[in-house]
């Protein structure tokens, strides 16, 4: 509460500065927060609790014609806006029509768009941990689509575990001292989630299987699918492939070039992989032999998500993938399945690949992050790798900028886990 008071005081100073400079009557003011710290269910949490932020706009009388009809001093609006709307809104306020390629919509100014029915959220790699979650909400409901439901919500992100509450919460879970609702964060995810924000603002009761809510589930599921294709969501590529496919261009250009990124085929396989339907099993097997490495990656992930059934179904294909696939990301998924569910020969072959892929000086930072995540999450099944993990390189020109800290964090956490 002291920090909120301090923030209010700081903001008052900014307003006083505008007044003193004679600019108060000529300045449109935006005041909003970000998504908070890395605490659980806050930053990096594509639910409403992680996405919703305070957002205030002040428009002086001089610019009243740029305000929406519902604007007024001290008033609130239930209009849904998102941070991607800010750029087109600023352009609109300046009298410039926002270009079509911008994802957002202007909500003020000469070129203000009609109110949009949905806003969208996403979660991808969180520092050193991998995930792929998308969300969409209207004014009452939020839909969550988990494309990697085999990964638990509360993966060990080092930054998140800097908060004492996170550490204590995990300790209580490990000790079996939490209720079912309190334990939810530390468990694997369902493929789909639906929450009624009016009656369940804490997003606790998943309505995805409720027959009463079938229509709204179908509506938001389709809204999500359309958004994926409208923005050409590139998150369905392994992160390393975003850069290798775009070595001479940009991620945006890769995403919008169907020859480089066949989104129809890749998303179709990601969707089938994560829905976990038995009738899609043969589709996954066929996908392992596809020409697109991203399709093969999701086909392999689909078998991993199916556990023993997937491992048995794809055993020979996975062994072939481990030894022959030209994508290291596909080989790493195959290695995880074979270590988890294969025979002793499978296990040794998989572990051999994983420790090699975890050497970022040879495989690159993205491969090392993927492989170290697998080694860490294999727990005692990867215990024999502990001496080699301790010798892995932690720095070099293969990991620069923000990437420089991710592999060292994974190695540190893995050593602690495997030593127990």
MIKOL-80322 format. One record per residue (C-alpha): residue in one letter; y, z, x. Coordinates in steps of 0.2 Angstrom, whole numbers, plus 5000, padded with zeros to 4 digits. Layout:
<sites>
+------+------+------+------+
! code !   c2 !   c3 !   c1 !
+------+------+------+------+
!    A !    Y !    Z !    X !
...
+------+------+------+------+
</sites>
This chain:
<sites>
+------+------+------+------+
! code !   c2 !   c3 !   c1 !
+------+------+------+------+
!    X ! 5000 ! 5000 ! 5000 !
!    X ! 5012 ! 5003 ! 5015 !
!    X ! 5009 ! 4986 ! 5021 !
!    X ! 5013 ! 4979 ! 5004 !
!    X ! 5029 ! 4988 ! 5004 !
!    X ! 5033 ! 4982 ! 5022 !
!    X ! 5029 ! 4964 ! 5016 !
!    X ! 5041 ! 4966 ! 5002 !
!    X ! 5055 ! 4973 ! 5013 !
!    X ! 5052 ! 4958 ! 5025 !
!    X ! 5053 ! 4946 ! 5011 !
!    X ! 5070 ! 4954 ! 5005 !
!    X ! 5077 ! 4951 ! 5022 !
!    X ! 5073 ! 4932 ! 5021 !
!    X ! 5081 ! 4931 ! 5004 !
!    X ! 5096 ! 4941 ! 5011 !
!    X ! 5097 ! 4929 ! 5025 !
!    X ! 5098 ! 4914 ! 5013 !
!    X ! 5112 ! 4923 ! 5004 !
!    X ! 5122 ! 4927 ! 5019 !
!    X ! 5121 ! 4909 ! 5025 !
!    X ! 5127 ! 4903 ! 5008 !
!    X ! 5110 ! 4894 ! 5005 !
!    X ! 5103 ! 4904 ! 4991 !
!    X ! 5109 ! 4892 ! 4977 !
!    X ! 5103 ! 4877 ! 4986 !
!    X ! 5085 ! 4883 ! 4991 !
!    X ! 5069 ! 4882 ! 4982 !
!    X ! 5058 ! 4897 ! 4988 !
!    X ! 5039 ! 4897 ! 4988 !
!    X ! 5031 ! 4914 ! 4992 !
!    X ! 5012 ! 4915 ! 4993 !
!    X ! 4998 ! 4923 ! 5002 !
!    X ! 4983 ! 4916 ! 5011 !
!    X ! 4965 ! 4921 ! 5007 !
!    X ! 4966 ! 4937 ! 5017 !
!    X ! 4956 ! 4944 ! 5031 !
!    X ! 4938 ! 4940 ! 5034 !
!    X ! 4932 ! 4954 ! 5023 !
!    X ! 4917 ! 4951 ! 5012 !
!    X ! 4921 ! 4942 ! 4995 !
!    X ! 4939 ! 4938 ! 5003 !
!    X ! 4942 ! 4924 ! 5015 !
!    X ! 4928 ! 4911 ! 5016 !
!    X ! 4922 ! 4916 ! 4999 !
!    X ! 4923 ! 4901 ! 4987 !
!    X ! 4923 ! 4912 ! 4972 !
!    X ! 4938 ! 4916 ! 4962 !
!    X ! 4940 ! 4933 ! 4972 !
!    X ! 4941 ! 4923 ! 4988 !
!    X ! 4952 ! 4908 ! 4982 !
!    X ! 4965 ! 4916 ! 4971 !
!    X ! 4981 ! 4921 ! 4979 !
!    X ! 4998 ! 4927 ! 4974 !
!    X ! 5010 ! 4913 ! 4971 !
!    X ! 5028 ! 4914 ! 4966 !
!    X ! 5041 ! 4900 ! 4965 !
!    X ! 5060 ! 4902 ! 4963 !
!    X ! 5070 ! 4887 ! 4957 !
!    X ! 5089 ! 4889 ! 4957 !
!    X ! 5099 ! 4883 ! 4942 !
!    X ! 5106 ! 4869 ! 4952 !
!    X ! 5088 ! 4861 ! 4952 !
!    X ! 5083 ! 4866 ! 4935 !
!    X ! 5078 ! 4848 ! 4931 !
!    X ! 5065 ! 4849 ! 4944 !
!    X ! 5056 ! 4864 ! 4936 !
!    X ! 5041 ! 4862 ! 4923 !
!    X ! 5045 ! 4866 ! 4905 !
!    X ! 5036 ! 4883 ! 4906 !
!    X ! 5047 ! 4889 ! 4921 !
!    X ! 5058 ! 4904 ! 4918 !
!    X ! 5064 ! 4919 ! 4928 !
!    X ! 5051 ! 4933 ! 4927 !
!    X ! 5038 ! 4921 ! 4918 !
!    X ! 5020 ! 4918 ! 4922 !
!    X ! 5010 ! 4902 ! 4920 !
!    X ! 4991 ! 4900 ! 4919 !
!    X ! 4993 ! 4882 ! 4926 !
!    X ! 4980 ! 4879 ! 4939 !
!    X ! 4987 ! 4874 ! 4956 !
!    X ! 4979 ! 4873 ! 4974 !
!    X ! 4986 ! 4873 ! 4991 !
!    X ! 4982 ! 4854 ! 4992 !
!    X ! 4995 ! 4852 ! 4979 !
!    X ! 5009 ! 4859 ! 4990 !
!    X ! 5011 ! 4843 ! 5000 !
!    X ! 5013 ! 4831 ! 4985 !
!    X ! 5024 ! 4844 ! 4977 !
!    X ! 5036 ! 4845 ! 4992 !
!    X ! 5037 ! 4826 ! 4992 !
!    X ! 5040 ! 4826 ! 4973 !
!    X ! 5054 ! 4838 ! 4975 !
!    X ! 5062 ! 4827 ! 4988 !
!    X ! 5061 ! 4812 ! 4976 !
!    X ! 5047 ! 4804 ! 4985 !
!    X ! 5031 ! 4798 ! 4975 !
!    X ! 5016 ! 4806 ! 4983 !
!    X ! 5004 ! 4793 ! 4990 !
!    X ! 4987 ! 4790 ! 4981 !
!    X ! 4977 ! 4796 ! 4996 !
!    X ! 4983 ! 4814 ! 4995 !
!    X ! 4970 ! 4825 ! 4986 !
!    X ! 4982 ! 4836 ! 4977 !
!    X ! 4995 ! 4834 ! 4963 !
!    X ! 5013 ! 4838 ! 4962 !
!    X ! 5017 ! 4852 ! 4950 !
!    X ! 5036 ! 4852 ! 4952 !
!    X ! 5049 ! 4838 ! 4954 !
!    X ! 5053 ! 4820 ! 4949 !
!    X ! 5035 ! 4815 ! 4951 !
!    X ! 5026 ! 4830 ! 4944 !
!    X ! 5009 ! 4826 ! 4938 !
!    X ! 5000 ! 4831 ! 4922 !
!    X ! 4992 ! 4848 ! 4923 !
!    X ! 4975 ! 4847 ! 4930 !
!    X ! 4960 ! 4854 ! 4922 !
!    X ! 4951 ! 4860 ! 4938 !
!    X ! 4954 ! 4867 ! 4955 !
!    X ! 4941 ! 4866 ! 4969 !
!    X ! 4935 ! 4877 ! 4983 !
!    X ! 4923 ! 4875 ! 4998 !
!    X ! 4914 ! 4884 ! 5012 !
!    X ! 4908 ! 4876 ! 5027 !
!    X ! 4905 ! 4883 ! 5045 !
!    X ! 4912 ! 4900 ! 5046 !
!    X ! 4916 ! 4902 ! 5065 !
!    X ! 4898 ! 4903 ! 5072 !
!    X ! 4888 ! 4903 ! 5056 !
!    X ! 4883 ! 4888 ! 5045 !
!    X ! 4884 ! 4886 ! 5027 !
!    X ! 4889 ! 4873 ! 5013 !
!    X ! 4896 ! 4879 ! 4997 !
!    X ! 4907 ! 4870 ! 4984 !
!    X ! 4915 ! 4877 ! 4969 !
!    X ! 4926 ! 4871 ! 4954 !
!    X ! 4934 ! 4882 ! 4941 !
!    X ! 4944 ! 4879 ! 4925 !
!    X ! 4955 ! 4892 ! 4917 !
!    X ! 4940 ! 4903 ! 4912 !
!    X ! 4924 ! 4898 ! 4921 !
!    X ! 4920 ! 4895 ! 4940 !
!    X ! 4905 ! 4885 ! 4945 !
!    X ! 4897 ! 4888 ! 4963 !
!    X ! 4886 ! 4875 ! 4970 !
!    X ! 4876 ! 4881 ! 4985 !
!    X ! 4868 ! 4867 ! 4995 !
!    X ! 4860 ! 4879 ! 5008 !
!    X ! 4853 ! 4892 ! 4996 !
!    X ! 4841 ! 4898 ! 5009 !
!    X ! 4855 ! 4906 ! 5019 !
!    X ! 4861 ! 4923 ! 5013 !
!    X ! 4879 ! 4926 ! 5007 !
!    X ! 4882 ! 4939 ! 5020 !
!    X ! 4878 ! 4930 ! 5036 !
!    X ! 4883 ! 4940 ! 5052 !
!    X ! 4900 ! 4932 ! 5056 !
!    X ! 4907 ! 4943 ! 5070 !
!    X ! 4924 ! 4943 ! 5063 !
!    X ! 4919 ! 4949 ! 5047 !
!    X ! 4909 ! 4963 ! 5055 !
!    X ! 4924 ! 4970 ! 5064 !
!    X ! 4929 ! 4979 ! 5048 !
!    X ! 4920 ! 4996 ! 5046 !
!    X ! 4917 ! 4994 ! 5028 !
!    X ! 4906 ! 4978 ! 5031 !
!    X ! 4896 ! 4987 ! 5044 !
!    X ! 4893 ! 5002 ! 5033 !
!    X ! 4889 ! 4991 ! 5018 !
!    X ! 4875 ! 4982 ! 5028 !
!    X ! 4869 ! 4999 ! 5035 !
!    X ! 4867 ! 5005 ! 5017 !
!    X ! 4858 ! 4989 ! 5012 !
!    X ! 4846 ! 4990 ! 5027 !
!    X ! 4842 ! 5008 ! 5022 !
!    X ! 4838 ! 5003 ! 5004 !
!    X ! 4852 ! 5014 ! 4997 !
!    X ! 4861 ! 5001 ! 4986 !
!    X ! 4860 ! 4996 ! 4968 !
!    X ! 4854 ! 4978 ! 4964 !
!    X ! 4872 ! 4972 ! 4961 !
!    X ! 4878 ! 4980 ! 4978 !
!    X ! 4863 ! 4972 ! 4987 !
!    X ! 4867 ! 4955 ! 4981 !
!    X ! 4879 ! 4950 ! 4995 !
!    X ! 4865 ! 4952 ! 5008 !
!    X ! 4852 ! 4941 ! 4999 !
!    X ! 4849 ! 4923 ! 4998 !
!    X ! 4859 ! 4912 ! 4985 !
!    X ! 4853 ! 4903 ! 4970 !
!    X ! 4857 ! 4885 ! 4970 !
!    X ! 4870 ! 4886 ! 4955 !
!    X ! 4881 ! 4900 ! 4949 !
!    X ! 4892 ! 4901 ! 4934 !
!    X ! 4904 ! 4916 ! 4930 !
!    X ! 4915 ! 4920 ! 4915 !
!    X ! 4931 ! 4925 ! 4923 !
!    X ! 4938 ! 4932 ! 4907 !
!    X ! 4924 ! 4944 ! 4904 !
!    X ! 4917 ! 4946 ! 4921 !
!    X ! 4932 ! 4945 ! 4933 !
!    X ! 4921 ! 4953 ! 4947 !
!    X ! 4909 ! 4938 ! 4946 !
!    X ! 4894 ! 4948 ! 4945 !
!    X ! 4884 ! 4941 ! 4931 !
!    X ! 4877 ! 4923 ! 4934 !
!    X ! 4877 ! 4913 ! 4918 !
!    X ! 4869 ! 4897 ! 4926 !
!    X ! 4853 ! 4900 ! 4917 !
!    X ! 4861 ! 4905 ! 4900 !
!    X ! 4857 ! 4893 ! 4886 !
!    X ! 4873 ! 4898 ! 4878 !
!    X ! 4883 ! 4891 ! 4893 !
!    X ! 4874 ! 4875 ! 4896 !
!    X ! 4888 ! 4864 ! 4890 !
!    X ! 4901 ! 4872 ! 4902 !
!    X ! 4888 ! 4872 ! 4916 !
!    X ! 4886 ! 4853 ! 4914 !
!    X ! 4905 ! 4850 ! 4913 !
!    X ! 4909 ! 4859 ! 4929 !
!    X ! 4893 ! 4852 ! 4938 !
!    X ! 4900 ! 4835 ! 4934 !
!    X ! 4917 ! 4839 ! 4939 !
!    X ! 4911 ! 4845 ! 4956 !
!    X ! 4901 ! 4829 ! 4958 !
!    X ! 4916 ! 4818 ! 4954 !
!    X ! 4927 ! 4828 ! 4966 !
!    X ! 4914 ! 4825 ! 4980 !
!    X ! 4915 ! 4807 ! 4978 !
!    X ! 4934 ! 4806 ! 4975 !
!    X ! 4938 ! 4815 ! 4991 !
!    X ! 4923 ! 4808 ! 5000 !
!    X ! 4917 ! 4825 ! 5005 !
!    X ! 4912 ! 4823 ! 5023 !
!    X ! 4904 ! 4841 ! 5024 !
!    X ! 4887 ! 4834 ! 5020 !
!    X ! 4886 ! 4827 ! 5038 !
!    X ! 4880 ! 4839 ! 5052 !
!    X ! 4897 ! 4844 ! 5060 !
!    X ! 4892 ! 4836 ! 5077 !
!    X ! 4889 ! 4819 ! 5068 !
!    X ! 4906 ! 4820 ! 5060 !
!    X ! 4913 ! 4818 ! 5078 !
!    X ! 4900 ! 4806 ! 5085 !
!    X ! 4901 ! 4794 ! 5071 !
!    X ! 4920 ! 4795 ! 5073 !
!    X ! 4921 ! 4794 ! 5091 !
!    X ! 4934 ! 4780 ! 5091 !
!    X ! 4942 ! 4785 ! 5074 !
!    X ! 4945 ! 4801 ! 5064 !
!    X ! 4934 ! 4811 ! 5052 !
!    X ! 4945 ! 4805 ! 5037 !
!    X ! 4941 ! 4787 ! 5042 !
!    X ! 4923 ! 4790 ! 5044 !
!    X ! 4922 ! 4799 ! 5027 !
!    X ! 4930 ! 4783 ! 5019 !
!    X ! 4920 ! 4770 ! 5028 !
!    X ! 4903 ! 4768 ! 5018 !
!    X ! 4895 ! 4759 ! 5033 !
!    X ! 4898 ! 4775 ! 5044 !
!    X ! 4895 ! 4787 ! 5030 !
!    X ! 4884 ! 4782 ! 5015 !
!    X ! 4889 ! 4796 ! 5004 !
!    X ! 4879 ! 4790 ! 4989 !
!    X ! 4863 ! 4792 ! 4999 !
!    X ! 4867 ! 4807 ! 5009 !
!    X ! 4873 ! 4817 ! 4994 !
!    X ! 4859 ! 4812 ! 4983 !
!    X ! 4847 ! 4819 ! 4996 !
!    X ! 4857 ! 4835 ! 4998 !
!    X ! 4857 ! 4837 ! 4980 !
!    X ! 4838 ! 4835 ! 4978 !
!    X ! 4835 ! 4845 ! 4993 !
!    X ! 4844 ! 4860 ! 4987 !
!    X ! 4839 ! 4859 ! 4968 !
!    X ! 4822 ! 4864 ! 4974 !
!    X ! 4813 ! 4854 ! 4961 !
!    X ! 4795 ! 4850 ! 4964 !
!    X ! 4797 ! 4833 ! 4957 !
!    X ! 4808 ! 4829 ! 4971 !
!    X ! 4795 ! 4834 ! 4985 !
!    X ! 4790 ! 4816 ! 4988 !
!    X ! 4808 ! 4810 ! 4989 !
!    X ! 4810 ! 4822 ! 5003 !
!    X ! 4795 ! 4815 ! 5012 !
!    X ! 4802 ! 4797 ! 5010 !
!    X ! 4819 ! 4803 ! 5016 !
!    X ! 4812 ! 4809 ! 5033 !
!    X ! 4808 ! 4791 ! 5037 !
!    X ! 4825 ! 4785 ! 5031 !
!    X ! 4837 ! 4775 ! 5043 !
!    X ! 4852 ! 4787 ! 5041 !
!    X ! 4850 ! 4803 ! 5051 !
!    X ! 4860 ! 4813 ! 5038 !
!    X ! 4848 ! 4808 ! 5025 !
!    X ! 4834 ! 4814 ! 5036 !
!    X ! 4843 ! 4830 ! 5040 !
!    X ! 4844 ! 4834 ! 5022 !
!    X ! 4826 ! 4829 ! 5018 !
!    X ! 4821 ! 4841 ! 5032 !
!    X ! 4832 ! 4855 ! 5025 !
!    X ! 4824 ! 4852 ! 5008 !
!    X ! 4807 ! 4855 ! 5015 !
!    X ! 4814 ! 4871 ! 5024 !
!    X ! 4821 ! 4877 ! 5008 !
!    X ! 4804 ! 4875 ! 4999 !
!    X ! 4796 ! 4887 ! 5012 !
!    X ! 4777 ! 4886 ! 5014 !
!    X ! 4775 ! 4872 ! 5001 !
!    X ! 4788 ! 4861 ! 5010 !
!    X ! 4780 ! 4865 ! 5027 !
!    X ! 4763 ! 4860 ! 5021 !
!    X ! 4769 ! 4845 ! 5012 !
!    X ! 4778 ! 4838 ! 5027 !
!    X ! 4768 ! 4845 ! 5041 !
!    X ! 4764 ! 4828 ! 5050 !
!    X ! 4781 ! 4821 ! 5046 !
!    X ! 4789 ! 4836 ! 5054 !
!    X ! 4779 ! 4836 ! 5069 !
!    X ! 4783 ! 4817 ! 5071 !
!    X ! 4802 ! 4821 ! 5068 !
!    X ! 4802 ! 4835 ! 5081 !
!    X ! 4795 ! 4823 ! 5095 !
!    X ! 4803 ! 4807 ! 5090 !
!    X ! 4819 ! 4808 ! 5079 !
!    X ! 4834 ! 4803 ! 5088 !
!    X ! 4845 ! 4816 ! 5079 !
!    X ! 4845 ! 4833 ! 5087 !
!    X ! 4850 ! 4841 ! 5071 !
!    X ! 4835 ! 4834 ! 5062 !
!    X ! 4824 ! 4840 ! 5076 !
!    X ! 4831 ! 4857 ! 5075 !
!    X ! 4827 ! 4859 ! 5057 !
!    X ! 4810 ! 4852 ! 5060 !
!    X ! 4808 ! 4865 ! 5074 !
!    X ! 4813 ! 4879 ! 5062 !
!    X ! 4800 ! 4875 ! 5049 !
!    X ! 4786 ! 4873 ! 5062 !
!    X ! 4790 ! 4890 ! 5070 !
!    X ! 4791 ! 4898 ! 5053 !
!    X ! 4776 ! 4891 ! 5044 !
!    X ! 4766 ! 4881 ! 5057 !
!    X ! 4751 ! 4885 ! 5068 !
!    X ! 4752 ! 4892 ! 5086 !
!    X ! 4754 ! 4874 ! 5094 !
!    X ! 4768 ! 4870 ! 5081 !
!    X ! 4777 ! 4887 ! 5085 !
!    X ! 4777 ! 4884 ! 5104 !
!    X ! 4783 ! 4866 ! 5102 !
!    X ! 4797 ! 4872 ! 5090 !
!    X ! 4803 ! 4886 ! 5101 !
!    X ! 4803 ! 4874 ! 5116 !
!    X ! 4815 ! 4863 ! 5107 !
!    X ! 4826 ! 4877 ! 5100 !
!    X ! 4829 ! 4885 ! 5117 !
!    X ! 4833 ! 4867 ! 5125 !
!    X ! 4845 ! 4863 ! 5110 !
!    X ! 4853 ! 4880 ! 5112 !
!    X ! 4859 ! 4875 ! 5130 !
!    X ! 4877 ! 4868 ! 5125 !
!    X ! 4880 ! 4862 ! 5143 !
!    X ! 4866 ! 4849 ! 5139 !
!    X ! 4865 ! 4847 ! 5120 !
!    X ! 4884 ! 4850 ! 5116 !
!    X ! 4892 ! 4864 ! 5106 !
!    X ! 4887 ! 4859 ! 5089 !
!    X ! 4869 ! 4858 ! 5093 !
!    X ! 4870 ! 4874 ! 5102 !
!    X ! 4878 ! 4883 ! 5087 !
!    X ! 4864 ! 4876 ! 5075 !
!    X ! 4850 ! 4881 ! 5087 !
!    X ! 4856 ! 4898 ! 5091 !
!    X ! 4858 ! 4901 ! 5072 !
!    X ! 4840 ! 4897 ! 5070 !
!    X ! 4834 ! 4907 ! 5085 !
!    X ! 4844 ! 4922 ! 5078 !
!    X ! 4837 ! 4921 ! 5060 !
!    X ! 4819 ! 4919 ! 5066 !
!    X ! 4820 ! 4937 ! 5072 !
!    X ! 4803 ! 4942 ! 5079 !
!    X ! 4796 ! 4925 ! 5078 !
!    X ! 4808 ! 4920 ! 5092 !
!    X ! 4806 ! 4936 ! 5102 !
!    X ! 4797 ! 4927 ! 5116 !
!    X ! 4814 ! 4917 ! 5120 !
!    X ! 4824 ! 4933 ! 5124 !
!    X ! 4823 ! 4931 ! 5143 !
!    X ! 4829 ! 4913 ! 5141 !
!    X ! 4842 ! 4917 ! 5128 !
!    X ! 4850 ! 4929 ! 5141 !
!    X ! 4851 ! 4915 ! 5154 !
!    X ! 4860 ! 4902 ! 5142 !
!    X ! 4877 ! 4896 ! 5147 !
!    X ! 4891 ! 4903 ! 5137 !
!    X ! 4906 ! 4893 ! 5144 !
!    X ! 4910 ! 4876 ! 5150 !
!    X ! 4920 ! 4860 ! 5146 !
!    X ! 4907 ! 4857 ! 5132 !
!    X ! 4915 ! 4871 ! 5122 !
!    X ! 4934 ! 4872 ! 5121 !
!    X ! 4947 ! 4879 ! 5110 !
!    X ! 4941 ! 4889 ! 5095 !
!    X ! 4923 ! 4883 ! 5099 !
!    X ! 4923 ! 4893 ! 5115 !
!    X ! 4919 ! 4909 ! 5107 !
!    X ! 4906 ! 4904 ! 5095 !
!    X ! 4890 ! 4902 ! 5106 !
!    X ! 4894 ! 4918 ! 5116 !
!    X ! 4895 ! 4927 ! 5099 !
!    X ! 4878 ! 4920 ! 5094 !
!    X ! 4870 ! 4924 ! 5110 !
!    X ! 4876 ! 4942 ! 5110 !
!    X ! 4870 ! 4945 ! 5092 !
!    X ! 4854 ! 4937 ! 5095 !
!    X ! 4850 ! 4947 ! 5111 !
!    X ! 4854 ! 4963 ! 5101 !
!    X ! 4842 ! 4957 ! 5087 !
!    X ! 4828 ! 4951 ! 5098 !
!    X ! 4829 ! 4967 ! 5109 !
!    X ! 4825 ! 4978 ! 5094 !
+------+------+------+------+
</sites>
